[in-house]
Amino acid sequence: NTLVSYDFRVYNRWGELVFTTTQNKKGWDGTIGGRLQNTGVFVWMVSAEDYSGQKIFLKGTVTLIR
């Protein structure tokens, strides 16, 4: 289904925003400011709206392993 809006964000364990994009299917590469991040848990959130107006909100955690 086609999205008319999309917002993806990743936060570190202190709640600081480390990545954001409005481009669907563009993900986080595990870096902050071009520097590889250490192993840790990060929170991700995505909010979107499809062409019919249905709002979507998902969130979870991801463990980065180096």
C-alpha positions as CSV (number, residue, x, y, z in Angstrom):
1,N,0.0,0.0,0.0
2,T,1.1,3.5,-0.7
3,L,2.1,5.9,2.1
4,V,1.3,9.6,2.0
5,S,3.4,10.4,5.1
6,Y,6.1,8.5,6.9
7,D,8.3,9.4,9.9
8,F,10.9,6.9,11.3
9,R,13.0,7.7,14.4
10,V,15.7,6.0,16.5
11,Y,16.5,7.0,20.1
12,N,19.4,6.0,22.3
13,R,18.9,4.8,25.9
14,W,18.9,8.3,27.2
15,G,16.0,9.3,24.9
16,E,18.1,11.3,22.6
17,L,17.2,11.3,18.9
18,V,20.0,9.7,16.9
19,F,18.3,9.1,13.5
20,T,15.3,10.4,11.7
21,T,14.0,10.1,8.1
22,T,10.8,10.7,6.2
23,Q,11.9,8.4,3.3
24,N,10.1,5.1,3.3
25,K,12.4,2.0,3.3
26,K,15.4,4.1,4.4
27,G,16.9,2.6,7.6
28,W,19.5,3.5,10.2
29,D,23.1,2.3,9.6
30,G,24.1,2.1,13.3
31,T,26.1,5.4,13.2
32,I,25.7,8.7,14.8
33,G,27.4,11.7,13.1
34,G,29.3,9.2,11.0
35,R,30.7,7.3,14.0
36,L,29.9,3.6,14.5
37,Q,28.0,3.1,17.7
38,N,28.8,0.6,20.4
39,T,26.7,-2.4,21.2
40,G,23.4,-1.3,22.9
41,V,19.7,-1.1,22.8
42,F,17.9,1.6,20.8
43,V,14.2,2.5,20.6
44,W,12.6,2.9,17.2
45,M,9.3,4.5,16.3
46,V,7.5,4.8,13.0
47,S,4.3,6.8,12.3
48,A,2.7,6.9,8.8
49,E,-0.5,7.4,7.0
50,D,-1.6,5.5,4.0
51,Y,-3.5,6.8,0.9
52,S,-6.9,6.0,2.5
53,G,-6.1,8.1,5.6
54,Q,-5.4,5.1,7.9
55,K,-2.8,6.1,10.5
56,I,-0.1,3.7,11.5
57,F,2.1,3.8,14.6
58,L,4.6,1.1,15.6
59,K,7.5,1.1,18.1
60,G,10.0,-1.3,19.4
61,T,13.6,-1.9,20.4
62,V,16.6,-3.1,18.5
63,T,19.9,-4.4,19.9
64,L,22.9,-3.2,18.0
65,I,25.7,-5.8,18.1
66,R,29.3,-5.1,16.9
